[in-house]
Amino acid sequence: MVKKWLPNAYLCLIFFFLYAPIVVLVLFSFNASSRATGTWTGFSLEWYVELFEDRQIRGALGYTLIIAILSTAISMVVGTLSAIGVYKLRKKARGYVLNVNYLPIISPEIVTAIGLMILFQSIRLNFGFTTMLLAHIMFSIPYVILQVLPRLYAMDPNMAEAAMDLGATPWQAIRMVVVPEIRPGIFSGALMAFTMSLDDFVISLFNTGNGVTNLSIEVYSMARRGIRPTVNALATLMVAIVFITVLIANQIQLRKKVRG
């Protein structure tokens, strides 16, 4: 009897540990109290109204979405082409390239942030929208490569060669044969790049300029000025955006599987 309920209890405990902070955050974003934490005094949408009336918040949301969309699109293209190039390398060279690709992933974010900041300073690039966008593209590409490569390994290696034997150019073979086969990996990489861009704080903080901010930096700034319920509302909004993105992605993948 114990063997049956113990794994379920352990699983419930893990989920509680992971999601209880998020549930509390969302709950208190609807609290009528003027304090971000404390006792529940009643349901209210006041803090969401105040949030959307704040021009600075709307600007941060706009920058967040624009940078996330642009960095996802660019890193998806560059990462996919890079993955195809890595796939074509010899085994030894491929190992070296993949080890280099792992560096931005395993390195602490603060190291990547400072490295990018020094790079932009050395080429005398003005900090602002461009530097933040470039930073997001740079840290997203390695993740796209790692998502696409497994699909390339699972693909029949002779398909592209057969297409070229039938008269297709290398670019046509990639566009019409390889890309449709690895599309799930490309989609997964794009989803990861988008969610990471929405969530990034450290790299964005070190590589932005005056007047350009995203939601993560705005939450940090609001928390430093004093914890107010609007911080909970803004954080809840970020959670909702990520959740809806993942939900839509899962629905698209599920429909593709059903049609297949």
C-alpha positions as CSV (number, residue, x, y, z in Angstrom):
1,M,0.0,0.0,0.0
2,V,2.8,2.4,0.9
3,K,4.6,1.7,-2.4
4,K,1.5,3.0,-4.3
5,W,1.0,6.3,-2.6
6,L,4.6,7.2,-1.7
7,P,5.7,8.1,-5.3
8,N,2.5,10.1,-5.8
9,A,3.1,12.0,-2.6
10,Y,6.7,12.7,-3.5
11,L,5.6,14.0,-6.9
12,C,3.0,16.2,-5.3
13,L,5.6,17.6,-2.9
14,I,8.0,18.4,-5.8
15,F,5.2,20.2,-7.7
16,F,4.2,22.1,-4.6
17,F,7.8,23.2,-4.1
18,L,8.2,24.3,-7.7
19,Y,4.8,26.0,-8.2
20,A,3.7,27.3,-4.8
21,P,5.7,30.6,-5.2
22,I,4.1,31.2,-8.6
23,V,0.6,30.6,-7.3
24,V,1.2,32.9,-4.3
25,L,2.6,35.6,-6.7
26,V,-0.4,35.4,-9.0
27,L,-2.8,35.3,-6.1
28,F,-1.4,38.4,-4.4
29,S,-1.4,40.3,-7.7
30,F,-5.2,40.4,-7.3
31,N,-5.1,41.5,-3.6
32,A,-6.8,44.7,-2.8
33,S,-4.2,45.6,-0.2
34,S,-1.6,48.2,-1.0
35,R,1.1,45.9,0.3
36,A,2.7,43.3,-2.0
37,T,2.6,40.7,0.7
38,G,0.7,40.1,3.8
39,T,-3.0,39.3,4.5
40,W,-5.6,38.9,1.8
41,T,-8.1,41.8,2.0
42,G,-10.2,41.2,-1.1
43,F,-10.1,40.7,-4.9
44,S,-9.1,43.7,-7.0
45,L,-7.9,44.5,-10.5
46,E,-6.5,47.9,-9.4
47,W,-2.9,47.0,-9.8
48,Y,-3.4,45.7,-13.3
49,V,-5.1,49.0,-14.2
50,E,-2.3,50.9,-12.6
51,L,0.2,48.8,-14.5
52,F,-1.2,49.4,-17.9
53,E,-1.6,53.1,-17.2
54,D,2.1,53.4,-16.6
55,R,3.8,54.5,-19.8
56,Q,7.1,53.2,-18.7
57,I,5.7,49.7,-18.2
58,R,4.1,49.8,-21.6
59,G,7.4,50.8,-23.1
60,A,9.2,47.9,-21.4
61,L,6.6,45.4,-22.6
62,G,7.0,46.7,-26.1
63,Y,10.7,46.4,-26.0
64,T,10.5,43.0,-24.5
65,L,8.2,41.6,-27.2
66,I,10.0,43.3,-30.1
67,I,13.4,42.1,-29.0
68,A,12.1,38.6,-28.2
69,I,10.5,38.3,-31.7
70,L,13.5,39.7,-33.6
71,S,16.1,37.7,-31.7
72,T,14.1,34.5,-32.1
73,A,13.7,34.9,-35.8
74,I,17.4,35.8,-36.4
75,S,18.8,33.1,-34.0
76,M,16.4,30.5,-35.6
77,V,17.8,31.2,-39.1
78,V,21.5,31.5,-38.0
79,G,21.3,28.6,-35.5
80,T,19.7,26.3,-38.1
81,L,22.3,27.0,-40.8
82,S,25.0,26.7,-38.2
83,A,23.6,23.3,-37.0
84,I,23.6,22.1,-40.6
85,G,27.2,23.2,-41.0
86,V,28.2,21.5,-37.7
87,Y,26.4,18.3,-38.9
88,K,28.5,18.2,-42.1
89,L,31.8,18.5,-40.2
90,R,34.0,15.5,-39.5
91,K,33.5,13.9,-36.1
92,K,36.6,15.3,-34.5
93,A,36.0,18.9,-35.8
94,R,32.4,18.6,-34.8
95,G,33.4,17.7,-31.2
96,Y,35.6,20.8,-31.0
97,V,32.8,23.1,-32.4
98,L,30.2,21.6,-30.0
99,N,32.5,22.2,-27.0
100,V,32.8,25.8,-28.0
101,N,29.0,26.0,-28.5
102,Y,28.5,24.7,-24.9
103,L,30.6,27.6,-23.4
104,P,27.8,30.2,-23.5
105,I,25.4,27.7,-22.0
106,I,27.4,26.4,-19.1
107,S,29.1,29.8,-18.3
108,P,27.4,31.9,-15.6
109,E,25.2,34.6,-17.1
110,I,27.3,37.3,-15.4
111,V,30.3,36.2,-17.4
112,T,28.5,36.2,-20.7
113,A,27.0,39.6,-19.8
114,I,30.3,41.2,-19.0
115,G,32.0,39.6,-22.0
116,L,29.3,41.0,-24.4
117,M,29.5,44.4,-22.7
118,I,33.3,44.6,-23.2
119,L,32.9,43.5,-26.8
120,F,30.4,46.2,-27.5
121,Q,32.5,48.8,-25.8
122,S,35.6,47.7,-27.8
123,I,33.9,48.2,-31.1
124,R,32.4,51.5,-29.8
125,L,28.8,50.5,-30.3
126,N,26.3,52.7,-28.5
127,F,24.4,50.8,-25.8
128,G,20.7,50.6,-26.3
129,F,18.2,48.7,-28.4
130,T,20.9,47.3,-30.8
131,T,23.2,46.0,-28.2
132,M,20.4,44.3,-26.3
133,L,19.1,42.7,-29.4
134,L,22.6,41.5,-30.4
135,A,23.1,40.1,-26.9
136,H,19.8,38.2,-27.1
137,I,20.7,36.8,-30.5
138,M,24.1,35.7,-29.3
139,F,22.9,33.8,-26.2
140,S,20.0,32.2,-28.2
141,I,21.9,30.7,-31.1
142,P,23.7,27.9,-29.1
143,Y,20.3,26.7,-27.8
144,V,18.9,26.6,-31.3
145,I,21.9,24.6,-32.5
146,L,21.5,22.0,-29.8
147,Q,17.7,21.7,-30.6
148,V,18.3,21.3,-34.3
149,L,21.2,18.9,-34.3
150,P,19.3,15.8,-32.9
151,R,16.8,16.1,-35.7
152,L,19.7,16.2,-38.2
153,Y,21.1,13.1,-36.7
154,A,17.8,11.3,-37.0
155,M,17.4,12.3,-40.6
156,D,18.4,10.0,-43.5
157,P,21.7,11.5,-44.6
158,N,21.2,10.5,-48.2
159,M,18.0,12.6,-48.7
160,A,19.8,15.9,-49.5
161,E,22.3,14.1,-51.7
162,A,19.5,12.4,-53.6
163,A,17.8,15.8,-54.1
164,M,21.0,17.3,-55.6
165,D,21.5,14.2,-57.8
166,L,18.0,15.0,-59.2
167,G,19.1,18.5,-60.1
168,A,18.4,20.6,-57.0
169,T,21.0,23.1,-55.9
170,P,22.5,22.9,-52.4
171,W,20.2,25.7,-51.2
172,Q,17.1,24.1,-52.7
173,A,18.0,20.8,-51.1
174,I,18.3,22.5,-47.7
175,R,15.1,24.5,-48.2
176,M,12.9,21.8,-49.7
177,V,14.3,18.6,-48.1
178,V,16.4,19.2,-45.0
179,V,14.3,22.0,-43.4
180,P,10.9,20.1,-43.6
181,E,12.6,17.1,-41.9
182,I,14.1,19.1,-39.1
183,R,11.2,21.5,-38.6
184,P,10.3,20.2,-35.1
185,G,13.8,20.9,-33.9
186,I,13.7,24.4,-35.4
187,F,10.4,25.1,-33.7
188,S,11.7,23.8,-30.4
189,G,14.8,26.0,-30.7
190,A,12.7,29.0,-31.6
191,L,10.4,28.4,-28.6
192,M,13.4,28.2,-26.3
193,A,15.0,31.3,-27.7
194,F,11.7,33.2,-27.3
195,T,11.1,32.2,-23.7
196,M,14.7,32.9,-22.7
197,S,14.6,36.3,-24.3
198,L,11.4,37.2,-22.4
199,D,12.9,36.0,-19.1
200,D,16.5,37.4,-19.4
201,F,17.7,39.9,-16.9
202,V,21.4,39.8,-16.2
203,I,22.6,40.0,-19.8
204,S,20.0,42.6,-20.7
205,L,20.9,44.7,-17.7
206,F,24.6,44.9,-18.7
207,N,23.9,45.5,-22.4
208,T,21.2,48.1,-22.5
209,G,21.2,51.9,-22.5
210,N,19.2,54.9,-21.4
211,G,15.5,54.6,-22.3
212,V,15.6,50.9,-23.3
213,T,14.4,48.4,-20.8
214,N,12.6,45.1,-20.7
215,L,10.1,43.6,-18.2
216,S,12.8,41.8,-16.2
217,I,14.8,45.0,-15.7
218,E,11.5,46.9,-14.9
219,V,10.6,44.4,-12.2
220,Y,14.0,44.8,-10.7
221,S,13.7,48.6,-10.8
222,M,10.3,48.5,-9.2
223,A,11.4,46.2,-6.5
224,R,14.3,48.5,-5.6
225,R,11.9,51.5,-5.3
226,G,9.8,49.5,-2.9
227,I,7.7,46.3,-3.1
228,R,4.2,47.2,-4.4
229,P,1.4,45.0,-5.7
230,T,2.2,46.3,-9.2
231,V,5.4,44.2,-9.1
232,N,3.3,41.1,-8.5
233,A,1.0,42.2,-11.4
234,L,3.9,42.7,-13.8
235,A,5.6,39.4,-12.8
236,T,2.2,37.6,-13.3
237,L,2.0,39.2,-16.7
238,M,5.4,37.7,-17.6
239,V,4.4,34.3,-16.3
240,A,1.2,34.5,-18.4
241,I,3.0,35.4,-21.6
242,V,5.5,32.5,-21.2
243,F,2.7,30.1,-20.3
244,I,0.5,31.1,-23.3
245,T,3.5,30.8,-25.6
246,V,4.3,27.3,-24.4
247,L,0.6,26.3,-24.5
248,I,0.3,27.5,-28.1
249,A,3.5,25.7,-29.1
250,N,2.3,22.4,-27.5
251,Q,-1.0,22.7,-29.3
252,I,0.7,23.2,-32.7
253,Q,3.0,20.2,-32.1
254,L,0.0,18.1,-31.1
255,R,-2.0,19.0,-34.2
256,K,1.0,18.2,-36.4
257,K,1.3,14.8,-34.7
258,V,-2.4,14.1,-35.2
259,R,-2.3,15.1,-38.9
260,G,0.9,13.0,-39.3
